Amino acid sequence: MKTVKFKTNINCNNCIKSVTPFLNELDNLEEWRVDTDDADKILTTSLDDDNEKVVIDAVQKAGFEIEPV
């Protein structure tokens, strides 16, 4: 399992609710969480492989900004 962190603009519980279905449908994503207390709103993911792009695509599809840290 590989841990990957991303800077996002997911900044509240409603934002987390909005992005949840997009992230939960990913097959290679074991778990994820967003630290809304961090200034960079860090999304921490645990991936089964090295395909970080699917996470980026899912978050962008949900309407949020994301970039690797």
PDB file of N, H, CA, C and O in Angstrom:
ATOM      1  N   MET A   1       0.843  -1.179   0.000  1.00  0.00           N
ATOM      2  CA  MET A   1       0.000   0.000   0.000  1.00  0.00           C
ATOM      3  C   MET A   1       0.889   1.243   0.000  1.00  0.00           C
ATOM      4  O   MET A   1       1.916   1.289   0.676  1.00  0.00           O
ATOM      5  N   LYS A   2       0.481   2.230  -0.756  1.00  0.00           N
ATOM      6  H   LYS A   2      -0.354   2.193  -1.306  1.00  0.00           H
ATOM      7  CA  LYS A   2       1.257   3.461  -0.900  1.00  0.00           C
ATOM      8  C   LYS A   2       0.437   4.642  -0.386  1.00  0.00           C
ATOM      9  O   LYS A   2      -0.721   4.809  -0.768  1.00  0.00           O
ATOM     10  N   THR A   3       1.034   5.458   0.480  1.00  0.00           N
ATOM     11  H   THR A   3       1.975   5.323   0.790  1.00  0.00           H
ATOM     12  CA  THR A   3       0.364   6.651   0.986  1.00  0.00           C
ATOM     13  C   THR A   3       0.761   7.844   0.128  1.00  0.00           C
ATOM     14  O   THR A   3       1.942   8.112  -0.091  1.00  0.00           O
ATOM     15  N   VAL A   4      -0.263   8.556  -0.355  1.00  0.00           N
ATOM     16  H   VAL A   4      -1.222   8.338  -0.177  1.00  0.00           H
ATOM     17  CA  VAL A   4      -0.025   9.726  -1.198  1.00  0.00           C
ATOM     18  C   VAL A   4      -0.850  10.884  -0.647  1.00  0.00           C
ATOM     19  O   VAL A   4      -2.015  10.715  -0.288  1.00  0.00           O
ATOM     20  N   LYS A   5      -0.228  12.068  -0.584  1.00  0.00           N
ATOM     21  H   LYS A   5       0.719  12.205  -0.876  1.00  0.00           H
ATOM     22  CA  LYS A   5      -0.921  13.254  -0.070  1.00  0.00           C
ATOM     23  C   LYS A   5      -1.107  14.276  -1.186  1.00  0.00           C
ATOM     24  O   LYS A   5      -0.271  14.426  -2.077  1.00  0.00           O
ATOM     25  N   PHE A   6      -2.238  14.972  -1.099  1.00  0.00           N
ATOM     26  H   PHE A   6      -2.917  14.850  -0.375  1.00  0.00           H
ATOM     27  CA  PHE A   6      -2.593  15.979  -2.092  1.00  0.00           C
ATOM     28  C   PHE A   6      -3.054  17.249  -1.389  1.00  0.00           C
ATOM     29  O   PHE A   6      -3.677  17.194  -0.329  1.00  0.00           O
ATOM     30  N   LYS A   7      -2.742  18.383  -1.987  1.00  0.00           N
ATOM     31  H   LYS A   7      -2.236  18.427  -2.848  1.00  0.00           H
ATOM     32  CA  LYS A   7      -3.276  19.673  -1.550  1.00  0.00           C
ATOM     33  C   LYS A   7      -4.601  19.864  -2.285  1.00  0.00           C
ATOM     34  O   LYS A   7      -4.670  19.673  -3.499  1.00  0.00           O
ATOM     35  N   THR A   8      -5.661  20.243  -1.547  1.00  0.00           N
ATOM     36  H   THR A   8      -5.604  20.398  -0.560  1.00  0.00           H
ATOM     37  CA  THR A   8      -6.984  20.402  -2.165  1.00  0.00           C
ATOM     38  C   THR A   8      -7.652  21.684  -1.680  1.00  0.00           C
ATOM     39  O   THR A   8      -7.091  22.435  -0.883  1.00  0.00           O
ATOM     40  N   ASN A   9      -8.859  21.914  -2.178  1.00  0.00           N
ATOM     41  H   ASN A   9      -9.316  21.304  -2.825  1.00  0.00           H
ATOM     42  CA  ASN A   9      -9.695  22.988  -1.642  1.00  0.00           C
ATOM     43  C   ASN A   9     -10.977  22.403  -1.038  1.00  0.00           C
ATOM     44  O   ASN A   9     -12.016  23.062  -1.000  1.00  0.00           O
ATOM     45  N   ILE A  10     -10.884  21.150  -0.565  1.00  0.00           N
ATOM     46  H   ILE A  10     -10.039  20.614  -0.596  1.00  0.00           H
ATOM     47  CA  ILE A  10     -11.983  20.487   0.140  1.00  0.00           C
ATOM     48  C   ILE A  10     -11.931  20.994   1.576  1.00  0.00           C
ATOM     49  O   ILE A  10     -11.127  20.510   2.373  1.00  0.00           O
ATOM     50  N   ASN A  11     -12.789  21.974   1.918  1.00  0.00           N
ATOM     51  H   ASN A  11     -13.442  22.367   1.271  1.00  0.00           H
ATOM     52  CA  ASN A  11     -12.572  22.687   3.174  1.00  0.00           C
ATOM     53  C   ASN A  11     -13.667  22.568   4.230  1.00  0.00           C
ATOM     54  O   ASN A  11     -13.594  23.247   5.254  1.00  0.00           O
ATOM     55  N   CYS A  12     -14.690  21.718   4.011  1.00  0.00           N
ATOM     56  H   CYS A  12     -14.749  21.167   3.179  1.00  0.00           H
ATOM     57  CA  CYS A  12     -15.732  21.596   5.029  1.00  0.00           C
ATOM     58  C   CYS A  12     -16.410  20.229   4.927  1.00  0.00           C
ATOM     59  O   CYS A  12     -16.135  19.458   4.007  1.00  0.00           O
ATOM     60  N   ASN A  13     -17.285  19.940   5.865  1.00  0.00           N
ATOM     61  H   ASN A  13     -17.509  20.566   6.613  1.00  0.00           H
ATOM     62  CA  ASN A  13     -17.968  18.650   5.862  1.00  0.00           C
ATOM     63  C   ASN A  13     -18.848  18.466   4.630  1.00  0.00           C
ATOM     64  O   ASN A  13     -18.951  17.356   4.109  1.00  0.00           O
ATOM     65  N   ASN A  14     -19.481  19.536   4.160  1.00  0.00           N
ATOM     66  H   ASN A  14     -19.396  20.438   4.583  1.00  0.00           H
ATOM     67  CA  ASN A  14     -20.297  19.418   2.949  1.00  0.00           C
ATOM     68  C   ASN A  14     -19.431  19.111   1.730  1.00  0.00           C
ATOM     69  O   ASN A  14     -19.848  18.367   0.842  1.00  0.00           O
ATOM     70  N   CYS A  15     -18.240  19.676   1.686  1.00  0.00           N
ATOM     71  H   CYS A  15     -17.901  20.280   2.407  1.00  0.00           H
ATOM     72  CA  CYS A  15     -17.309  19.370   0.598  1.00  0.00           C
ATOM     73  C   CYS A  15     -16.904  17.897   0.652  1.00  0.00           C
ATOM     74  O   CYS A  15     -16.835  17.222  -0.376  1.00  0.00           O
ATOM     75  N   ILE A  16     -16.640  17.415   1.852  1.00  0.00           N
ATOM     76  H   ILE A  16     -16.696  17.963   2.687  1.00  0.00           H
ATOM     77  CA  ILE A  16     -16.272  16.009   2.021  1.00  0.00           C
ATOM     78  C   ILE A  16     -17.419  15.112   1.562  1.00  0.00           C
ATOM     79  O   ILE A  16     -17.192  14.104   0.894  1.00  0.00           O
ATOM     80  N   LYS A  17     -18.654  15.479   1.921  1.00  0.00           N
ATOM     81  H   LYS A  17     -18.838  16.298   2.463  1.00  0.00           H
ATOM     82  CA  LYS A  17     -19.819  14.700   1.476  1.00  0.00           C
ATOM     83  C   LYS A  17     -19.930  14.703  -0.041  1.00  0.00           C
ATOM     84  O   LYS A  17     -20.326  13.700  -0.633  1.00  0.00           O
ATOM     85  N   SER A  18     -19.587  15.810  -0.672  1.00  0.00           N
ATOM     86  H   SER A  18     -19.265  16.625  -0.191  1.00  0.00           H
ATOM     87  CA  SER A  18     -19.668  15.915  -2.135  1.00  0.00           C
ATOM     88  C   SER A  18     -18.644  15.033  -2.839  1.00  0.00           C
ATOM     89  O   SER A  18     -18.944  14.440  -3.875  1.00  0.00           O
ATOM     90  N   VAL A  19     -17.450  14.943  -2.289  1.00  0.00           N
ATOM     91  H   VAL A  19     -17.206  15.424  -1.447  1.00  0.00           H
ATOM     92  CA  VAL A  19     -16.374  14.193  -2.943  1.00  0.00           C
ATOM     93  C   VAL A  19     -16.409  12.702  -2.572  1.00  0.00           C
ATOM     94  O   VAL A  19     -15.819  11.882  -3.275  1.00  0.00           O
ATOM     95  N   THR A  20     -17.082  12.351  -1.495  1.00  0.00           N
ATOM     96  H   THR A  20     -17.561  13.017  -0.924  1.00  0.00           H
ATOM     97  CA  THR A  20     -17.093  10.962  -1.010  1.00  0.00           C
ATOM     98  C   THR A  20     -17.510   9.944  -2.070  1.00  0.00           C
ATOM     99  O   THR A  20     -16.798   8.957  -2.250  1.00  0.00           O
ATOM    100  N   PRO A  21     -18.624  10.128  -2.782  1.00  0.00           N
ATOM    101  CA  PRO A  21     -18.996   9.108  -3.761  1.00  0.00           C
ATOM    102  C   PRO A  21     -17.968   8.925  -4.877  1.00  0.00           C
ATOM    103  O   PRO A  21     -17.798   7.818  -5.389  1.00  0.00           O
ATOM    104  N   PHE A  22     -17.292   9.990  -5.251  1.00  0.00           N
ATOM    105  H   PHE A  22     -17.430  10.890  -4.836  1.00  0.00           H
ATOM    106  CA  PHE A  22     -16.286   9.920  -6.312  1.00  0.00           C
ATOM    107  C   PHE A  22     -15.060   9.128  -5.856  1.00  0.00           C
ATOM    108  O   PHE A  22     -14.509   8.336  -6.621  1.00  0.00           O
ATOM    109  N   LEU A  23     -14.636   9.344  -4.608  1.00  0.00           N
ATOM    110  H   LEU A  23     -15.083   9.988  -3.987  1.00  0.00           H
ATOM    111  CA  LEU A  23     -13.467   8.625  -4.096  1.00  0.00           C
ATOM    112  C   LEU A  23     -13.805   7.193  -3.720  1.00  0.00           C
ATOM    113  O   LEU A  23     -12.988   6.294  -3.922  1.00  0.00           O
ATOM    114  N   ASN A  24     -14.987   6.966  -3.178  1.00  0.00           N
ATOM    115  H   ASN A  24     -15.650   7.696  -3.014  1.00  0.00           H
ATOM    116  CA  ASN A  24     -15.358   5.618  -2.745  1.00  0.00           C
ATOM    117  C   ASN A  24     -15.536   4.648  -3.906  1.00  0.00           C
ATOM    118  O   ASN A  24     -15.491   3.435  -3.701  1.00  0.00           O
ATOM    119  N   GLU A  25     -15.737   5.156  -5.123  1.00  0.00           N
ATOM    120  H   GLU A  25     -15.774   6.141  -5.290  1.00  0.00           H
ATOM    121  CA  GLU A  25     -15.907   4.262  -6.265  1.00  0.00           C
ATOM    122  C   GLU A  25     -14.582   3.789  -6.857  1.00  0.00           C
ATOM    123  O   GLU A  25     -14.581   2.932  -7.741  1.00  0.00           O
ATOM    124  N   LEU A  26     -13.458   4.325  -6.393  1.00  0.00           N
ATOM    125  H   LEU A  26     -13.459   5.022  -5.675  1.00  0.00           H
ATOM    126  CA  LEU A  26     -12.151   3.952  -6.926  1.00  0.00           C
ATOM    127  C   LEU A  26     -11.710   2.599  -6.380  1.00  0.00           C
ATOM    128  O   LEU A  26     -11.710   2.384  -5.168  1.00  0.00           O
ATOM    129  N   ASP A  27     -11.334   1.687  -7.276  1.00  0.00           N
ATOM    130  H   ASP A  27     -11.333   1.862  -8.260  1.00  0.00           H
ATOM    131  CA  ASP A  27     -10.941   0.330  -6.884  1.00  0.00           C
ATOM    132  C   ASP A  27      -9.577   0.287  -6.200  1.00  0.00           C
ATOM    133  O   ASP A  27      -9.347  -0.569  -5.346  1.00  0.00           O
ATOM    134  N   ASN A  28      -8.668   1.196  -6.560  1.00  0.00           N
ATOM    135  H   ASN A  28      -8.855   1.892  -7.254  1.00  0.00           H
ATOM    136  CA  ASN A  28      -7.315   1.135  -6.008  1.00  0.00           C
ATOM    137  C   ASN A  28      -7.146   1.960  -4.734  1.00  0.00           C
ATOM    138  O   ASN A  28      -6.046   2.038  -4.187  1.00  0.00           O
ATOM    139  N   LEU A  29      -8.223   2.571  -4.260  1.00  0.00           N
ATOM    140  H   LEU A  29      -9.117   2.508  -4.704  1.00  0.00           H
ATOM    141  CA  LEU A  29      -8.151   3.435  -3.073  1.00  0.00           C
ATOM    142  C   LEU A  29      -8.697   2.684  -1.863  1.00  0.00           C
ATOM    143  O   LEU A  29      -9.895   2.413  -1.781  1.00  0.00           O
ATOM    144  N   GLU A  30      -7.814   2.349  -0.928  1.00  0.00           N
ATOM    145  H   GLU A  30      -6.841   2.569  -0.995  1.00  0.00           H
ATOM    146  CA  GLU A  30      -8.207   1.605   0.261  1.00  0.00           C
ATOM    147  C   GLU A  30      -8.873   2.492   1.306  1.00  0.00           C
ATOM    148  O   GLU A  30      -9.913   2.142   1.863  1.00  0.00           O
ATOM    149  N   GLU A  31      -8.260   3.647   1.563  1.00  0.00           N
ATOM    150  H   GLU A  31      -7.415   3.931   1.111  1.00  0.00           H
ATOM    151  CA  GLU A  31      -8.821   4.587   2.528  1.00  0.00           C
ATOM    152  C   GLU A  31      -8.341   5.987   2.202  1.00  0.00           C
ATOM    153  O   GLU A  31      -7.334   6.182   1.521  1.00  0.00           O
ATOM    154  N   TRP A  32      -9.092   6.964   2.711  1.00  0.00           N
ATOM    155  H   TRP A  32      -9.910   6.806   3.264  1.00  0.00           H
ATOM    156  CA  TRP A  32      -8.732   8.359   2.465  1.00  0.00           C
ATOM    157  C   TRP A  32      -9.319   9.218   3.580  1.00  0.00           C
ATOM    158  O   TRP A  32     -10.280   8.839   4.250  1.00  0.00           O
ATOM    159  N   ARG A  33      -8.703  10.397   3.757  1.00  0.00           N
ATOM    160  H   ARG A  33      -7.923  10.705   3.213  1.00  0.00           H
ATOM    161  CA  ARG A  33      -9.229  11.371   4.720  1.00  0.00           C
ATOM    162  C   ARG A  33      -8.719  12.749   4.323  1.00  0.00           C
ATOM    163  O   ARG A  33      -7.671  12.892   3.694  1.00  0.00           O
ATOM    164  N   VAL A  34      -9.496  13.764   4.713  1.00  0.00           N
ATOM    165  H   VAL A  34     -10.347  13.648   5.225  1.00  0.00           H
ATOM    166  CA  VAL A  34      -9.123  15.150   4.433  1.00  0.00           C
ATOM    167  C   VAL A  34      -8.922  15.861   5.762  1.00  0.00           C
ATOM    168  O   VAL A  34      -9.786  15.812   6.638  1.00  0.00           O
ATOM    169  N   ASP A  35      -7.787  16.517   5.908  1.00  0.00           N
ATOM    170  H   ASP A  35      -7.085  16.557   5.196  1.00  0.00           H
ATOM    171  CA  ASP A  35      -7.507  17.314   7.099  1.00  0.00           C
ATOM    172  C   ASP A  35      -7.956  18.748   6.817  1.00  0.00           C
ATOM    173  O   ASP A  35      -7.199  19.547   6.266  1.00  0.00           O
ATOM    174  N   THR A  36      -9.201  19.066   7.201  1.00  0.00           N
ATOM    175  H   THR A  36      -9.816  18.417   7.648  1.00  0.00           H
ATOM    176  CA  THR A  36      -9.733  20.400   6.932  1.00  0.00           C
ATOM    177  C   THR A  36      -9.146  21.453   7.861  1.00  0.00           C
ATOM    178  O   THR A  36      -9.325  22.649   7.629  1.00  0.00           O
ATOM    179  N   ASP A  37      -8.449  21.027   8.909  1.00  0.00           N
ATOM    180  H   ASP A  37      -8.304  20.056   9.098  1.00  0.00           H
ATOM    181  CA  ASP A  37      -7.793  21.982   9.804  1.00  0.00           C
ATOM    182  C   ASP A  37      -6.460  22.470   9.235  1.00  0.00           C
ATOM    183  O   ASP A  37      -5.972  23.530   9.626  1.00  0.00           O
ATOM    184  N   ASP A  38      -5.880  21.719   8.331  1.00  0.00           N
ATOM    185  H   ASP A  38      -6.276  20.858   8.013  1.00  0.00           H
ATOM    186  CA  ASP A  38      -4.630  22.106   7.686  1.00  0.00           C
ATOM    187  C   ASP A  38      -4.918  23.209   6.666  1.00  0.00           C
ATOM    188  O   ASP A  38      -5.931  23.159   5.968  1.00  0.00           O
ATOM    189  N   ALA A  39      -4.045  24.188   6.580  1.00  0.00           N
ATOM    190  H   ALA A  39      -3.222  24.229   7.147  1.00  0.00           H
ATOM    191  CA  ALA A  39      -4.242  25.307   5.647  1.00  0.00           C
ATOM    192  C   ALA A  39      -4.326  24.836   4.197  1.00  0.00           C
ATOM    193  O   ALA A  39      -4.997  25.466   3.380  1.00  0.00           O
ATOM    194  N   ASP A  40      -3.646  23.726   3.872  1.00  0.00           N
ATOM    195  H   ASP A  40      -3.101  23.214   4.536  1.00  0.00           H
ATOM    196  CA  ASP A  40      -3.640  23.202   2.507  1.00  0.00           C
ATOM    197  C   ASP A  40      -4.712  22.134   2.278  1.00  0.00           C
ATOM    198  O   ASP A  40      -4.768  21.535   1.204  1.00  0.00           O
ATOM    199  N   LYS A  41      -5.568  21.892   3.289  1.00  0.00           N
ATOM    200  H   LYS A  41      -5.522  22.379   4.161  1.00  0.00           H
ATOM    201  CA  LYS A  41      -6.667  20.916   3.154  1.00  0.00           C
ATOM    202  C   LYS A  41      -6.150  19.599   2.574  1.00  0.00           C
ATOM    203  O   LYS A  41      -6.588  19.164   1.510  1.00  0.00           O
ATOM    204  N   ILE A  42      -5.221  18.978   3.281  1.00  0.00           N
ATOM    205  H   ILE A  42      -4.865  19.332   4.146  1.00  0.00           H
ATOM    206  CA  ILE A  42      -4.505  17.808   2.786  1.00  0.00           C
ATOM    207  C   ILE A  42      -5.403  16.566   2.727  1.00  0.00           C
ATOM    208  O   ILE A  42      -6.005  16.161   3.721  1.00  0.00           O
ATOM    209  N   LEU A  43      -5.470  15.978   1.532  1.00  0.00           N
ATOM    210  H   LEU A  43      -4.981  16.306   0.724  1.00  0.00           H
ATOM    211  CA  LEU A  43      -6.136  14.704   1.313  1.00  0.00           C
ATOM    212  C   LEU A  43      -5.064  13.627   1.381  1.00  0.00           C
ATOM    213  O   LEU A  43      -4.138  13.618   0.570  1.00  0.00           O
ATOM    214  N   THR A  44      -5.184  12.722   2.343  1.00  0.00           N
ATOM    215  H   THR A  44      -5.936  12.730   3.002  1.00  0.00           H
ATOM    216  CA  THR A  44      -4.250  11.617   2.487  1.00  0.00           C
ATOM    217  C   THR A  44      -4.929  10.353   1.987  1.00  0.00           C
ATOM    218  O   THR A  44      -6.032  10.023   2.421  1.00  0.00           O
ATOM    219  N   THR A  45      -4.269   9.644   1.070  1.00  0.00           N
ATOM    220  H   THR A  45      -3.373   9.912   0.717  1.00  0.00           H
ATOM    221  CA  THR A  45      -4.850   8.447   0.480  1.00  0.00           C
ATOM    222  C   THR A  45      -3.939   7.245   0.673  1.00  0.00           C
ATOM    223  O   THR A  45      -2.719   7.386   0.766  1.00  0.00           O
ATOM    224  N   SER A  46      -4.536   6.070   0.733  1.00  0.00           N
ATOM    225  H   SER A  46      -5.526   5.956   0.657  1.00  0.00           H
ATOM    226  CA  SER A  46      -3.793   4.815   0.742  1.00  0.00           C
ATOM    227  C   SER A  46      -4.178   4.061  -0.522  1.00  0.00           C
ATOM    228  O   SER A  46      -5.313   3.609  -0.672  1.00  0.00           O
ATOM    229  N   LEU A  47      -3.211   3.933  -1.433  1.00  0.00           N
ATOM    230  H   LEU A  47      -2.289   4.300  -1.311  1.00  0.00           H
ATOM    231  CA  LEU A  47      -3.458   3.324  -2.738  1.00  0.00           C
ATOM    232  C   LEU A  47      -2.873   1.924  -2.822  1.00  0.00           C
ATOM    233  O   LEU A  47      -1.834   1.634  -2.229  1.00  0.00           O
ATOM    234  N   ASP A  48      -3.554   1.059  -3.566  1.00  0.00           N
ATOM    235  H   ASP A  48      -4.399   1.295  -4.047  1.00  0.00           H
ATOM    236  CA  ASP A  48      -3.058  -0.296  -3.810  1.00  0.00           C
ATOM    237  C   ASP A  48      -1.986  -0.326  -4.885  1.00  0.00           C
ATOM    238  O   ASP A  48      -1.250  -1.307  -5.000  1.00  0.00           O
ATOM    239  N   ASP A  49      -1.889   0.744  -5.680  1.00  0.00           N
ATOM    240  H   ASP A  49      -2.486   1.541  -5.587  1.00  0.00           H
ATOM    241  CA  ASP A  49      -0.930   0.795  -6.775  1.00  0.00           C
ATOM    242  C   ASP A  49      -0.337   2.202  -6.872  1.00  0.00           C
ATOM    243  O   ASP A  49      -0.470   2.998  -5.942  1.00  0.00           O
ATOM    244  N   ASP A  50       0.308   2.503  -7.983  1.00  0.00           N
ATOM    245  H   ASP A  50       0.415   1.857  -8.738  1.00  0.00           H
ATOM    246  CA  ASP A  50       0.935   3.816  -8.166  1.00  0.00           C
ATOM    247  C   ASP A  50       0.084   4.771  -8.995  1.00  0.00           C
ATOM    248  O   ASP A  50       0.577   5.815  -9.423  1.00  0.00           O
ATOM    249  N   ASN A  51      -1.169   4.439  -9.229  1.00  0.00           N
ATOM    250  H   ASN A  51      -1.569   3.591  -8.882  1.00  0.00           H
ATOM    251  CA  ASN A  51      -2.019   5.236 -10.102  1.00  0.00           C
ATOM    252  C   ASN A  51      -2.681   6.389  -9.342  1.00  0.00           C
ATOM    253  O   ASN A  51      -3.858   6.322  -8.988  1.00  0.00           O
ATOM    254  N   GLU A  52      -1.902   7.444  -9.100  1.00  0.00           N
ATOM    255  H   GLU A  52      -0.946   7.498  -9.388  1.00  0.00           H
ATOM    256  CA  GLU A  52      -2.404   8.630  -8.396  1.00  0.00           C
ATOM    257  C   GLU A  52      -3.374   9.429  -9.262  1.00  0.00           C
ATOM    258  O   GLU A  52      -4.209  10.170  -8.742  1.00  0.00           O
ATOM    259  N   LYS A  53      -3.266   9.279 -10.575  1.00  0.00           N
ATOM    260  H   LYS A  53      -2.588   8.678 -10.997  1.00  0.00           H
ATOM    261  CA  LYS A  53      -4.087  10.063 -11.505  1.00  0.00           C
ATOM    262  C   LYS A  53      -5.579   9.803 -11.302  1.00  0.00           C
ATOM    263  O   LYS A  53      -6.386  10.715 -11.479  1.00  0.00           O
ATOM    264  N   VAL A  54      -5.961   8.587 -10.936  1.00  0.00           N
ATOM    265  H   VAL A  54      -5.305   7.846 -10.792  1.00  0.00           H
ATOM    266  CA  VAL A  54      -7.393   8.309 -10.750  1.00  0.00           C
ATOM    267  C   VAL A  54      -7.956   9.116  -9.587  1.00  0.00           C
ATOM    268  O   VAL A  54      -9.115   9.529  -9.627  1.00  0.00           O
ATOM    269  N   VAL A  55      -7.153   9.345  -8.554  1.00  0.00           N
ATOM    270  H   VAL A  55      -6.211   9.009  -8.521  1.00  0.00           H
ATOM    271  CA  VAL A  55      -7.579  10.167  -7.423  1.00  0.00           C
ATOM    272  C   VAL A  55      -7.744  11.609  -7.880  1.00  0.00           C
ATOM    273  O   VAL A  55      -8.750  12.249  -7.574  1.00  0.00           O
ATOM    274  N   ILE A  56      -6.770  12.115  -8.605  1.00  0.00           N
ATOM    275  H   ILE A  56      -5.953  11.595  -8.854  1.00  0.00           H
ATOM    276  CA  ILE A  56      -6.828  13.491  -9.114  1.00  0.00           C
ATOM    277  C   ILE A  56      -8.052  13.668 -10.003  1.00  0.00           C
ATOM    278  O   ILE A  56      -8.782  14.650  -9.870  1.00  0.00           O
ATOM    279  N   ASP A  57      -8.277  12.722 -10.907  1.00  0.00           N
ATOM    280  H   ASP A  57      -7.683  11.924 -11.015  1.00  0.00           H
ATOM    281  CA  ASP A  57      -9.427  12.805 -11.813  1.00  0.00           C
ATOM    282  C   ASP A  57     -10.751  12.777 -11.041  1.00  0.00           C
ATOM    283  O   ASP A  57     -11.671  13.528 -11.365  1.00  0.00           O
ATOM    284  N   ALA A  58     -10.850  11.922 -10.033  1.00  0.00           N
ATOM    285  H   ALA A  58     -10.103  11.312  -9.770  1.00  0.00           H
ATOM    286  CA  ALA A  58     -12.089  11.802  -9.254  1.00  0.00           C
ATOM    287  C   ALA A  58     -12.391  13.086  -8.489  1.00  0.00           C
ATOM    288  O   ALA A  58     -13.538  13.532  -8.457  1.00  0.00           O
ATOM    289  N   VAL A  59     -11.377  13.680  -7.877  1.00  0.00           N
ATOM    290  H   VAL A  59     -10.445  13.318  -7.903  1.00  0.00           H
ATOM    291  CA  VAL A  59     -11.577  14.916  -7.112  1.00  0.00           C
ATOM    292  C   VAL A  59     -11.947  16.060  -8.055  1.00  0.00           C
ATOM    293  O   VAL A  59     -12.818  16.869  -7.737  1.00  0.00           O
ATOM    294  N   GLN A  60     -11.295  16.129  -9.202  1.00  0.00           N
ATOM    295  H   GLN A  60     -10.587  15.472  -9.461  1.00  0.00           H
ATOM    296  CA  GLN A  60     -11.635  17.169 -10.173  1.00  0.00           C
ATOM    297  C   GLN A  60     -13.042  16.970 -10.723  1.00  0.00           C
ATOM    298  O   GLN A  60     -13.765  17.943 -10.938  1.00  0.00           O
ATOM    299  N   LYS A  61     -13.436  15.724 -10.951  1.00  0.00           N
ATOM    300  H   LYS A  61     -12.848  14.934 -10.776  1.00  0.00           H
ATOM    301  CA  LYS A  61     -14.786  15.429 -11.431  1.00  0.00           C
ATOM    302  C   LYS A  61     -15.837  15.875 -10.410  1.00  0.00           C
ATOM    303  O   LYS A  61     -16.945  16.263 -10.779  1.00  0.00           O
ATOM    304  N   ALA A  62     -15.474  15.816  -9.118  1.00  0.00           N
ATOM    305  H   ALA A  62     -14.574  15.501  -8.819  1.00  0.00           H
ATOM    306  CA  ALA A  62     -16.372  16.260  -8.052  1.00  0.00           C
ATOM    307  C   ALA A  62     -16.420  17.784  -7.965  1.00  0.00           C
ATOM    308  O   ALA A  62     -17.252  18.334  -7.244  1.00  0.00           O
ATOM    309  N   GLY A  63     -15.536  18.470  -8.691  1.00  0.00           N
ATOM    310  H   GLY A  63     -14.860  18.023  -9.277  1.00  0.00           H
ATOM    311  CA  GLY A  63     -15.558  19.919  -8.736  1.00  0.00           C
ATOM    312  C   GLY A  63     -14.560  20.615  -7.826  1.00  0.00           C
ATOM    313  O   GLY A  63     -14.710  21.798  -7.519  1.00  0.00           O
ATOM    314  N   PHE A  64     -13.551  19.888  -7.399  1.00  0.00           N
ATOM    315  H   PHE A  64     -13.430  18.927  -7.648  1.00  0.00           H
ATOM    316  CA  PHE A  64     -12.560  20.452  -6.486  1.00  0.00           C
ATOM    317  C   PHE A  64     -11.183  20.508  -7.133  1.00  0.00           C
ATOM    318  O   PHE A  64     -10.898  19.799  -8.098  1.00  0.00           O
ATOM    319  N   GLU A  65     -10.333  21.374  -6.575  1.00  0.00           N
ATOM    320  H   GLU A  65     -10.564  21.950  -5.791  1.00  0.00           H
ATOM    321  CA  GLU A  65      -8.945  21.490  -7.043  1.00  0.00           C
ATOM    322  C   GLU A  65      -8.088  20.516  -6.254  1.00  0.00           C
ATOM    323  O   GLU A  65      -8.333  20.263  -5.075  1.00  0.00           O
ATOM    324  N   ILE A  66      -7.080  19.975  -6.923  1.00  0.00           N
ATOM    325  H   ILE A  66      -6.881  20.180  -7.881  1.00  0.00           H
ATOM    326  CA  ILE A  66      -6.184  19.010  -6.269  1.00  0.00           C
ATOM    327  C   ILE A  66      -4.828  19.035  -6.961  1.00  0.00           C
ATOM    328  O   ILE A  66      -4.741  19.168  -8.182  1.00  0.00           O
ATOM    329  N   GLU A  67      -3.772  18.905  -6.163  1.00  0.00           N
ATOM    330  H   GLU A  67      -3.843  18.797  -5.171  1.00  0.00           H
ATOM    331  CA  GLU A  67      -2.424  18.791  -6.706  1.00  0.00           C
ATOM    332  C   GLU A  67      -1.578  17.970  -5.734  1.00  0.00           C
ATOM    333  O   GLU A  67      -1.767  18.059  -4.521  1.00  0.00           O
ATOM    334  N   PRO A  68      -0.648  17.173  -6.259  1.00  0.00           N
ATOM    335  CA  PRO A  68       0.215  16.384  -5.381  1.00  0.00           C
ATOM    336  C   PRO A  68       1.067  17.268  -4.489  1.00  0.00           C
ATOM    337  O   PRO A  68       1.455  18.371  -4.875  1.00  0.00           O
ATOM    338  N   VAL A  69       1.353  16.777  -3.302  1.00  0.00           N
ATOM    339  H   VAL A  69       1.038  15.881  -2.988  1.00  0.00           H
ATOM    340  CA  VAL A  69       2.198  17.515  -2.360  1.00  0.00           C
ATOM    341  C   VAL A  69       3.624  17.033  -2.513  1.00  0.00           C
ATOM    342  O   VAL A  69       4.517  17.517  -1.817  1.00  0.00           O
TER     343      VAL A  69
END
